[in-house]
Amino acid sequence: MAHAAPASPRMTVPGRRPDVFGPRVHLAVKVGLPLVLGLTYGYWAAAIRRDAGPITGWNVLFGFVTAFVFAVVFAAVCALAPLLPRELHALCWFVFAGGAAGFLYSQSGASVLSSSGLGLVVGAGVLVMVFYRYYTHEDAQGRRIG
């Protein structure tokens, strides 16, 4: 006859998922993710601005400054946005994603109007996606479910 296996105490808390990663992993992701994404974004912006020309010191400096600014703003949005209500939380990601996409597009020599338009389109897509996710994963008071 089959019997159910005893459940661990962490699994018996209703509405709560177990934390499978330790605090060191969370700290590594909290520090490493903005760093890796910032370096990738900075390299991408510098490569677009270089436009198949030679790599210069100013181009490398531009890439590192762009990477630093992106990483700092990304870390700030990741830290501060969850403290806001879902509408403002989604709005933070809209501004961040739209600004990042518009800035990258502007490095290709596109006009300010087309860069702003692309940033608005990308930001609007992120806004809809993020708002839907937060709306479906929070209760009426704004507390996260599960």
VEXROFI-519930 format. One line per 10 residues: number of its first residue (from 1); their letters; for each residue x, y, z of N, C-alpha, C. Coordinates in Angstrom, 3 decimals. Last residue first. Example, Ala and Ser with C-alpha at 12.3 -4.5 7.8 and 13.67 -1.06 7.14 Angstrom:
REM VEXROFI-519930
2) SA) 12.850:-2.250:7.080:13.670:-1.060:7.140:12.900:0.030:7.870  13.190:-5.690:7.800:12.300:-4.500:7.800:13.200:-3.300:7.800
***
This chain:
REM VEXROFI-519930
146) GIRRGQADEH) 1.498:34.285:-3.677:2.389:33.157:-3.888:3.755:33.564:-4.182  0.882:37.547:-4.556:0.253:36.250:-4.312:1.277:35.185:-4.619  1.720:40.676:-3.070:2.025:39.597:-4.009:1.353:38.302:-3.576  -0.643:43.239:-2.566:0.279:42.272:-1.988:0.485:41.136:-2.969  -2.584:45.021:-3.422:-1.241:45.160:-3.958:-0.209:44.214:-3.343  -5.167:44.610:-2.698:-4.410:45.549:-1.876:-2.971:45.727:-2.361  -6.042:42.622:-4.433:-6.598:43.968:-4.576:-5.844:45.010:-3.768  -2.972:40.779:-5.152:-4.380:40.874:-4.768:-4.828:42.346:-4.868  -0.951:39.934:-8.008:-1.179:40.670:-6.770:-2.668:40.643:-6.445  -0.602:38.874:-10.507:0.139:38.247:-9.417:0.022:39.016:-8.102
136) TYYRYFVMVL) -1.915:40.353:-12.417:-2.369:38.975:-12.211:-1.655:38.272:-11.061  -0.557:42.763:-12.280:-1.995:42.753:-12.016:-2.487:41.340:-11.718  2.011:42.070:-13.077:1.787:42.503:-11.698:0.305:42.467:-11.338  1.479:41.324:-15.767:2.093:40.384:-14.842:1.833:40.784:-13.395  0.371:43.680:-16.802:-0.421:42.448:-16.791:0.157:41.451:-15.786  2.584:45.390:-16.534:1.360:45.672:-15.789:0.491:44.417:-15.708  4.365:44.157:-18.323:4.688:44.197:-16.904:3.439:44.483:-16.066  3.031:44.463:-20.830:3.456:43.152:-20.351:3.669:43.147:-18.838  2.619:47.238:-20.989:1.480:46.319:-21.045:1.859:44.961:-20.456  5.310:48.158:-20.816:4.289:48.596:-19.864:3.122:47.621:-19.824
126) VGAGVVLGLG) 6.485:47.027:-23.080:6.946:46.612:-21.758:5.911:46.980:-20.701  5.068:48.453:-25.050:5.004:46.991:-24.997:5.426:46.458:-23.643  5.873:51.040:-24.412:4.457:50.680:-24.301:4.279:49.166:-24.252  8.631:50.896:-24.992:8.177:51.133:-23.627:6.724:50.750:-23.419  8.513:50.573:-27.774:9.115:49.528:-26.940:8.637:49.668:-25.494  7.240:53.027:-28.413:6.647:51.745:-28.819:7.202:50.608:-27.955  9.009:54.940:-27.342:7.621:54.870:-26.871:6.971:53.538:-27.217  11.319:54.386:-28.843:11.338:54.234:-27.386:9.942:54.135:-26.813  10.391:55.070:-31.389:10.750:53.680:-31.108:10.785:53.425:-29.604  9.998:57.837:-30.930:8.887:56.968:-31.330:9.175:55.508:-31.049
116) SSSLVSAGSQ) 12.595:58.690:-30.365:11.550:58.817:-29.341:10.371:57.911:-29.656  13.768:58.142:-32.841:14.281:57.485:-31.631:13.257:57.541:-30.509  12.306:59.848:-34.498:12.182:58.397:-34.687:12.719:57.627:-33.478  13.069:62.343:-33.350:11.659:61.943:-33.435:11.513:60.433:-33.605  15.801:62.427:-33.674:15.259:62.434:-32.314:13.816:61.951:-32.328  16.955:60.176:-36.271:16.483:61.463:-35.761:15.924:61.309:-34.348  19.877:58.057:-36.122:18.459:58.301:-36.394:18.047:59.633:-35.775  22.378:57.210:-35.563:22.249:58.424:-36.357:20.807:58.740:-36.711  22.589:55.187:-33.818:22.753:54.833:-35.224:22.625:56.046:-36.132  21.913:56.160:-31.364:23.344:56.033:-31.667:23.594:55.659:-33.116
106) SYLFGAAGGA) 19.175:55.915:-31.187:19.716:57.233:-31.522:21.204:57.171:-31.856  18.896:53.294:-30.329:18.516:53.624:-31.704:19.089:54.973:-32.114  19.716:53.579:-27.661:20.462:52.717:-28.579:20.155:53.066:-30.028  17.678:55.321:-26.739:19.079:55.745:-26.737:19.904:54.889:-27.686  15.382:53.710:-27.019:15.504:54.947:-27.783:16.939:55.440:-27.850  15.976:51.684:-25.151:15.816:51.359:-26.568:15.973:52.604:-27.434  16.083:53.200:-22.758:17.226:52.386:-23.182:17.140:52.062:-24.678  13.516:54.360:-22.647:14.710:55.195:-22.714:15.925:54.430:-23.215  11.930:52.041:-22.470:11.780:52.973:-23.587:12.994:53.865:-23.751  12.840:50.938:-20.042:12.979:50.188:-21.294:12.866:51.105:-22.512
96) FVFWCLAHLE) 12.238:53.074:-18.180:13.579:52.494:-18.319:13.752:51.812:-19.674  9.503:53.550:-18.549:10.464:54.634:-18.748:11.863:54.074:-18.978  8.489:50.977:-17.929:8.185:51.624:-19.212:9.233:52.693:-19.519  9.308:50.620:-15.298:9.897:49.763:-16.326:9.627:50.313:-17.719  7.683:52.617:-14.141:9.148:52.665:-14.008:9.825:51.822:-15.087  5.133:51.615:-14.714:5.565:52.864:-15.331:7.085:53.036:-15.238  4.986:49.406:-13.035:5.008:49.190:-14.478:5.487:50.443:-15.212  4.948:50.874:-10.639:5.973:49.852:-10.864:6.111:49.598:-12.364  2.629:52.322:-10.867:3.896:53.044:-10.904:5.077:52.103:-11.124  0.831:50.130:-10.726:0.792:51.057:-11.849:2.116:51.816:-11.981
86) RPLLPALACV) 1.420:48.798:-8.282:1.636:48.119:-9.565:1.640:49.067:-10.757  3.243:50.992:-6.012:2.048:50.277:-6.461:2.234:49.763:-7.892  6.738:50.312:-5.117:5.658:51.157:-5.615:4.413:50.336:-5.907  8.743:48.592:-4.577:8.143:49.267:-3.426:6.936:50.114:-3.821  9.779:47.725:-6.998:8.881:46.829:-6.256:8.219:47.474:-5.039  11.458:50.013:-7.720:10.166:49.783:-8.365:9.265:48.813:-7.591  13.959:49.943:-6.354:12.902:50.868:-5.946:11.530:50.550:-6.525  15.612:47.914:-7.442:15.493:48.081:-5.996:14.266:48.894:-5.602  15.398:48.098:-10.215:15.164:46.803:-9.566:14.952:46.942:-8.064  16.136:50.776:-10.532:14.775:50.361:-10.884:14.451:49.024:-10.216
76) AAFVVAFVFA) 18.818:50.593:-9.697:17.878:51.461:-8.980:16.437:51.068:-9.273  19.889:48.866:-11.603:19.883:48.457:-10.197:18.903:49.305:-9.389  19.524:50.512:-13.879:18.871:49.205:-13.800:18.790:48.729:-12.352  21.198:52.659:-13.232:19.755:52.897:-13.385:18.988:51.577:-13.290  23.676:51.316:-13.152:23.187:52.036:-11.976:21.676:52.247:-12.063  23.879:50.264:-15.760:23.886:49.364:-14.599:23.324:50.052:-13.361  23.840:52.624:-17.334:22.800:51.611:-17.495:22.721:50.722:-16.255  26.214:53.860:-16.425:24.921:54.523:-16.239:23.783:53.513:-16.347  28.133:51.913:-17.204:27.990:52.318:-15.806:26.622:52.944:-15.556  27.789:51.818:-20.001:27.587:50.610:-19.191:27.351:50.971:-17.729
66) TVFGFLVNWG) 28.498:54.450:-20.667:27.147:53.970:-20.955:26.830:52.727:-20.116  31.173:54.354:-19.899:30.268:55.310:-19.249:28.818:54.876:-19.459  32.111:52.357:-21.649:32.152:52.143:-20.201:31.243:53.109:-19.448  31.628:53.547:-24.188:31.051:52.249:-23.840:31.018:52.018:-22.346  33.203:55.893:-24.022:31.750:55.989:-24.204:31.065:54.683:-23.805  35.744:54.695:-23.880:35.241:55.486:-22.761:33.720:55.623:-22.830  35.827:53.567:-26.442:35.895:52.688:-25.278:35.358:53.417:-24.043  35.763:55.927:-27.938:34.721:54.922:-28.119:34.672:53.969:-26.930  38.075:57.174:-27.147:36.795:57.827:-26.846:35.643:56.843:-26.981  39.972:55.424:-28.184:39.864:55.590:-26.736:38.545:56.224:-26.341
56) TIPGADRRIA) 38.528:53.494:-30.886:39.326:54.586:-30.335:39.153:54.626:-28.820  38.425:51.251:-33.443:38.145:51.401:-32.013:39.096:52.462:-31.477  37.352:52.358:-36.707:38.366:51.868:-35.752:37.923:52.096:-34.305  33.986:51.502:-37.790:35.234:52.248:-37.851:36.232:51.680:-36.856  31.478:50.424:-37.599:32.492:49.668:-38.341:33.785:50.437:-38.533  30.248:52.306:-35.758:29.800:52.127:-37.137:30.890:51.525:-38.030  30.381:53.300:-33.176:31.620:53.149:-33.932:31.337:52.981:-35.412  27.767:53.080:-32.241:28.334:54.415:-32.468:29.597:54.357:-33.320  27.531:50.312:-32.000:26.640:51.040:-32.901:27.241:52.402:-33.246  29.505:49.839:-30.078:29.619:49.226:-31.400:28.724:49.925:-32.414
46) AAWYGYTLGL) 28.488:51.242:-27.888:29.760:51.655:-28.476:29.943:51.082:-29.873  26.136:49.761:-27.417:26.047:51.186:-27.757:27.339:51.671:-28.413  27.281:47.245:-26.793:26.355:47.376:-27.900:26.259:48.837:-28.349  28.747:47.842:-24.494:29.429:47.349:-25.692:28.557:47.537:-26.920  26.601:48.608:-22.819:27.660:49.554:-23.158:28.431:49.134:-24.393  25.153:46.189:-22.657:24.525:47.380:-23.221:25.579:48.407:-23.645  27.083:44.553:-21.390:26.530:44.183:-22.695:25.922:45.401:-23.385  27.453:45.957:-18.999:28.577:45.772:-19.920:28.100:45.397:-21.318  24.804:45.754:-17.956:25.412:47.049:-18.237:26.571:46.935:-19.207  24.506:42.992:-17.597:23.639:43.689:-18.543:24.203:45.060:-18.918
36) VLPLGVKVAL) 26.545:42.614:-15.660:26.601:41.920:-16.953:25.718:42.614:-17.985  25.631:44.339:-13.574:26.970:44.444:-14.131:27.048:43.823:-15.521  23.044:43.461:-12.938:23.247:44.805:-13.483:24.621:44.980:-14.137  23.870:40.735:-12.130:22.961:40.993:-13.250:23.078:42.421:-13.785  25.574:40.908:-9.838:26.070:40.465:-11.135:25.174:40.798:-12.314  24.050:41.725:-7.647:25.212:42.507:-8.060:25.610:42.172:-9.495  21.975:39.877:-7.580:21.673:41.291:-7.333:22.814:42.189:-7.787  23.346:37.483:-7.878:22.465:37.938:-8.956:22.166:39.424:-8.807  24.692:37.407:-5.415:25.450:37.364:-6.668:24.610:37.856:-7.837  22.531:37.388:-3.642:23.453:38.513:-3.635:24.257:38.565:-4.935
26) HVRPGFVDPR) 21.422:34.877:-4.266:20.621:36.090:-4.440:21.509:37.334:-4.486  23.548:33.248:-3.510:23.125:33.269:-4.902:22.307:34.524:-5.184  23.626:33.707:-0.762:24.790:34.055:-1.587:24.422:34.128:-3.056  21.172:32.702:0.193:21.401:34.149:0.195:22.600:34.565:-0.648  20.175:30.007:-2.109:20.626:30.570:-0.840:20.859:32.067:-0.938  17.254:28.868:-3.753:18.587:29.443:-3.795:18.932:30.046:-2.445  14.687:28.067:-3.317:15.644:27.021:-3.635:17.073:27.546:-3.707  12.202:28.701:-1.267:13.338:29.427:-1.808:14.447:28.414:-2.051  8.887:27.553:-2.028:10.166:27.389:-1.337:11.265:28.198:-2.032  6.053:29.759:-1.940:6.935:28.867:-2.680:8.251:28.719:-1.929
16) RGPVTMRPSA) 3.000:29.919:-0.292:4.401:30.310:-0.280:5.220:29.286:-1.040  0.422:29.104:0.170:0.627:30.304:-0.623:2.073:30.759:-0.707  1.009:27.620:3.377:0.142:27.832:2.218:0.448:29.152:1.514  3.704:25.747:4.245:3.182:27.100:4.388:2.309:27.400:3.166  4.839:23.340:3.663:3.504:23.312:4.237:2.915:24.697:4.441  7.421:23.497:2.812:6.403:23.276:1.795:4.993:23.365:2.367  8.965:23.702:5.071:8.919:24.849:4.161:7.796:24.710:3.144  8.770:21.186:6.271:8.080:22.324:6.903:7.994:23.538:5.980  8.071:18.638:3.786:9.024:19.442:4.552:8.286:20.627:5.167  5.855:15.887:4.207:6.213:17.156:3.573:7.204:17.913:4.440
6) PAAHAM) 6.263:12.390:3.844:6.107:13.557:4.728:6.599:14.823:4.019  4.520:10.779:1.181:5.784:11.139:1.827:5.568:12.342:2.731  1.730:8.631:1.510:2.297:9.915:1.109:3.578:10.192:1.882  1.903:5.185:0.659:1.657:6.248:1.618:2.304:7.535:1.120  0.545:2.250:-0.771:1.355:3.470:-0.894:0.935:4.500:0.139  0.844:-1.169:0.000:0.000:0.000:0.000:0.893:1.238:0.000
***
